[in-house]
Amino acid sequence: MSVYIDGDHSYVGVKEDVNLAKAKITDNGVVVFNDYIIFDYANGVTYGVVRAVNELLINEDWRVCGFALCRGMFCDIAVRKPGGPSL
């Protein structure tokens, strides 16, 4: 199972999305986050996506399994939930 998250880009909003996705995703499932960027220079807004995703990677042992570059650096990052047999 995989989940694509493109919602509220604030840290609090992304953390809520992370917690919802974690409850739904199975072992070795993938969550893809849109706009993995610290600052939206086009709109002058700070995003919390990098902080929330990095906390998931560091604190819960999730692993990066994909990264998509975008011309404006509004990149996507895919992370895999630990557990189950290796792929």
Stockholm file with secondary structure:
# STOCKHOLM 1.0

chainA/1-87         MSVYIDGDHSYVGVKEDVNLAKAKITDNGVVVFNDYIIFDYANGVTYGVVRAVNELLINEDWRVCGFALCRGMFCDIAVRKPGGPSL
#=GR chainA/1-87 SS CEEEECSCCSHHHHHHHHHHHHHHCCTTCEEEESCCCSEETTTTEECCHHHHHHHHHHHHCCEEEEEECCTTSCCEEEEECCCSSCC
#=GC SS_cons        CEEEECSCCSHHHHHHHHHHHHHHCCTTCEEEESCCCSEETTTTEECCHHHHHHHHHHHHCCEEEEEECCTTSCCEEEEECCCSSCC
//
